Amino acid sequence: MEITSIAHAIRSATMTASFVAIAAFLPMAAHAQIDKATTEALESYFDFVDYNSGTITAEQIPAEDWKKFYVLDVRDAGQYAREHIPGAFNIEWRKVFSERARLPRDKTILAYCNTGSFSGQVAMALRMAGFENVRILHGGYGEWKTRGGMDAATRAAKERK
């Protein structure tokens, strides 16, 4: 009789654990469902993207052309206050999507962070929201500074000669 009670307790505990596991998994499964509009936006984004198609290096921008861009620094306000690309606007990367109405649609937005990872997320979100005018500064602020900042194109041209 005791063995039967133990077997019953084990079966009961196993069933309870199974139900708990299923109940815990259901919210994740629900989140895994993507609506059609989101799927289409992702497909559109990845159709646009090929290696480096959405990036621009500092060397590709002559000093006089920087004014043609809406330069968007997506780092936090403290980093922006310490140093930033001259003329850049600052909206922290987490807030860019919710503040996208402030961004121009008639001028190329050149987003940057420290390395390109946060600006890449910003560019993806904005492109999915219909902004076709977003590019990423390759390598972020650190590489821009290392390559010569506003004079990176001039420096690169001299090095090629």
Backbone torsions as a table, in degrees:
resi	resn	phi	psi	omega
1	MET	NA	-40.4	179.7
2	GLU	-62.7	-40.3	179.2
3	ILE	-63.2	-40.0	178.1
4	THR	-63.3	-41.4	178.7
5	SER	-64.7	-39.7	178.9
6	ILE	-66.0	-44.5	179.2
7	ALA	-61.7	-42.6	178.2
8	HIS	-62.7	-43.1	179.3
9	ALA	-63.3	-40.7	179.3
10	ILE	-65.7	-44.9	178.4
11	ARG	-60.6	-43.2	-179.6
12	SER	-64.2	-43.3	179.0
13	ALA	-65.4	-39.2	179.1
14	THR	-64.0	-44.1	179.3
15	MET	-64.6	-41.7	178.9
16	THR	-62.1	-45.3	178.7
17	ALA	-61.4	-39.1	178.7
18	SER	-63.2	-45.2	178.7
19	PHE	-63.5	-40.5	178.2
20	VAL	-62.8	-43.8	179.7
21	ALA	-62.7	-42.9	179.3
22	ILE	-65.2	-44.6	179.7
23	ALA	-62.0	-37.4	179.1
24	ALA	-70.9	-32.0	-177.5
25	PHE	-78.1	-29.9	-175.3
26	LEU	-55.1	-45.2	178.1
27	PRO	-60.4	-37.3	178.7
28	MET	-66.4	-40.6	179.1
29	ALA	-63.9	-39.4	178.6
30	ALA	-63.7	-39.8	178.4
31	HIS	-69.2	-24.0	-178.4
32	ALA	-72.5	-18.3	178.6
33	GLN	-75.9	125.1	-179.4
34	ILE	-111.2	132.7	180.0
35	ASP	-72.4	164.4	-174.2
36	LYS	-61.0	-41.8	-179.1
37	ALA	-62.6	-40.9	178.8
38	THR	-66.1	-42.6	178.4
39	THR	-60.2	-45.6	179.8
40	GLU	-64.5	-38.7	178.0
41	ALA	-64.2	-42.3	177.3
42	LEU	-63.9	-43.4	178.1
43	GLU	-61.0	-42.4	178.5
44	SER	-62.2	-42.5	179.3
45	TYR	-62.4	-48.0	-176.8
46	PHE	-72.9	-23.6	171.7
47	ASP	-66.1	-36.6	179.9
48	PHE	-69.5	-38.9	-169.9
49	VAL	-79.2	125.4	161.4
50	ASP	-133.1	170.2	-171.2
51	TYR	-54.1	119.4	177.7
52	ASN	67.2	9.9	-178.7
53	SER	-66.5	-29.7	-178.0
54	GLY	-99.6	10.4	-178.1
55	THR	-114.8	152.5	175.9
56	ILE	-132.2	135.6	176.5
57	THR	-89.9	157.5	178.0
58	ALA	-59.0	-34.2	-179.2
59	GLU	-67.6	-18.9	-180.0
60	GLN	-84.2	-5.4	-174.9
61	ILE	-115.4	105.1	175.2
62	PRO	-61.0	149.5	-175.8
63	ALA	-51.4	-40.2	-177.4
64	GLU	-72.9	-14.6	-179.0
65	ASP	-89.5	-10.7	-179.0
66	TRP	-59.4	-31.8	-179.1
67	LYS	-69.1	-13.6	178.4
68	LYS	-78.4	-13.7	-178.1
69	PHE	-100.6	152.0	164.9
70	TYR	-95.0	99.2	-175.7
71	VAL	-83.4	122.4	-174.4
72	LEU	-116.8	110.2	177.4
73	ASP	-87.4	114.9	-176.6
74	VAL	-100.3	12.1	176.3
75	ARG	-76.4	173.3	-179.6
76	ASP	-72.1	163.7	-174.8
77	ALA	-60.0	-34.4	179.1
78	GLY	-64.5	-44.1	177.9
79	GLN	-65.3	-42.6	178.1
80	TYR	-59.8	-43.5	-178.7
81	ALA	-63.7	-36.1	180.0
82	ARG	-67.7	-47.0	178.8
83	GLU	-168.2	146.9	179.7
84	HIS	-160.3	168.3	176.4
85	ILE	-68.1	129.8	-179.6
86	PRO	-53.9	133.0	179.5
87	GLY	86.0	-2.2	-178.4
88	ALA	-73.0	147.5	172.9
89	PHE	-99.7	148.5	-177.3
90	ASN	-116.6	120.6	168.2
91	ILE	-137.3	118.9	-179.1
92	GLU	-57.4	142.6	-172.7
93	TRP	-51.1	-36.4	-178.7
94	ARG	-69.3	-20.0	-174.5
95	LYS	-103.3	-11.3	-174.3
96	VAL	-58.1	-46.5	-176.1
97	PHE	-62.9	-44.1	-179.2
98	SER	-71.1	-20.1	179.0
99	GLU	-108.2	20.4	-175.4
100	ARG	-61.0	-22.0	178.9
101	ALA	-63.1	-21.8	178.4
102	ARG	-76.4	-14.9	-172.8
103	LEU	-88.0	145.0	179.8
104	PRO	-75.9	151.3	173.3
105	ARG	-109.5	-7.2	-176.8
106	ASP	-105.4	10.8	-178.6
107	LYS	-142.9	143.9	179.3
108	THR	-67.6	127.4	175.9
109	ILE	-90.6	121.8	177.7
110	LEU	-108.7	103.2	-176.2
111	ALA	-92.2	142.4	174.6
112	TYR	-147.4	155.4	172.9
113	CYS	-133.1	-144.1	178.0
114	ASN	-82.1	-37.7	-174.0
115	THR	-128.8	-18.9	-177.4
116	GLY	116.0	-10.4	-176.8
117	SER	-73.5	-48.9	179.8
118	PHE	-70.1	-38.8	178.7
119	SER	-66.1	-30.0	174.9
120	GLY	-64.4	-40.4	177.3
121	GLN	-65.5	-41.5	178.8
122	VAL	-61.9	-47.1	-178.4
123	ALA	-60.8	-42.8	179.7
124	MET	-62.2	-47.6	-179.1
125	ALA	-61.8	-43.7	-179.2
126	LEU	-67.3	-40.1	178.1
127	ARG	-63.5	-38.9	178.2
128	MET	-67.2	-22.9	178.3
129	ALA	-90.4	7.1	175.3
130	GLY	100.5	2.4	177.5
131	PHE	-81.8	106.2	179.7
132	GLU	-88.0	-3.4	-170.6
133	ASN	-105.1	28.2	-175.3
134	VAL	-107.2	132.6	174.3
135	ARG	-131.6	162.1	-179.2
136	ILE	-114.9	135.0	173.9
137	LEU	-75.7	110.4	-176.5
138	HIS	-58.4	127.2	177.7
139	GLY	84.1	-6.6	176.2
140	GLY	69.3	-165.7	-175.7
141	TYR	-60.8	-42.6	-178.0
142	GLY	-59.0	-45.7	180.0
143	GLU	-70.5	-37.6	177.2
144	TRP	-56.2	-47.2	-178.5
145	LYS	-65.6	-45.3	-179.6
146	THR	-62.1	-37.2	-177.4
147	ARG	-79.1	-7.2	177.2
148	GLY	117.9	8.4	176.6
149	GLY	60.0	-132.3	-178.4
150	MET	-62.1	-21.8	-178.5
151	ASP	-100.0	14.9	-177.6
152	ALA	-59.3	-41.1	-179.3
153	ALA	-64.9	-43.4	179.1
154	THR	-64.2	-44.7	179.5
155	ARG	-61.1	-44.5	-179.4
156	ALA	-64.2	-38.9	179.1
157	ALA	-64.5	-39.9	178.6
158	LYS	-66.5	-37.3	-179.9
159	GLU	-68.9	-27.7	179.2
160	ARG	-75.0	-22.6	-176.4
161	LYS	-78.1	NA	NA
